[in-house]
């Protein structure tokens, strides 16, 4: 783990405040998250946010923890229409909800995804995906606020990805933040700010 226990507990409080938690297929394959809420000392929380995976071609591994965690009806896989019949039938048989959405350059159209989630009464989405999903959300101009945990550890390297992937941006095209706040949480730092579009 990169962040400490207190930061991980804060991340679960953020999950609890959201109506849905969104990741991309890359995060499912790399990290195999459950995307559940686990609040220390509180047992099973009364609210279970939707667990949403953006997976354009339904390549999600059948044994992925996100498919086995919590109520299967609270798991949503967003894919590009038309869906591959075999994987779609297997997911539906497990009780997973599929959202068939328009294609946006080979990926799920994120604006269409957020509109579909709004029809499911989702107001607040917490995107926990990796650098590529983060870049795609910023490119779609659908991000209101960002939060970064900074751990007191130095790592990286020439090929290490940054927090925002994609093609990159020139300095004059950066995404600007306003209203920055920071808090010490355990040994980590939480930096938050509003996105200026």
Secondary structure, DSSP 4 states (H G I P E B T S, - for coil): --S-HHHHHHHHHHHHH-SEEEEEHHHHHHH--------TTS-S-S---EEEEE-TT----TT-HHHHSS-GGGEEEEEESSPPHHHHHHHHHTT-EEEEE-EETTEE-HHHHHHHHHHTT---EEE---HHHHHHHHHTT---EEEEEE-S-----TT---SS-TT---GGGPPEEEEEEEEEETTEEEEEEEEE-
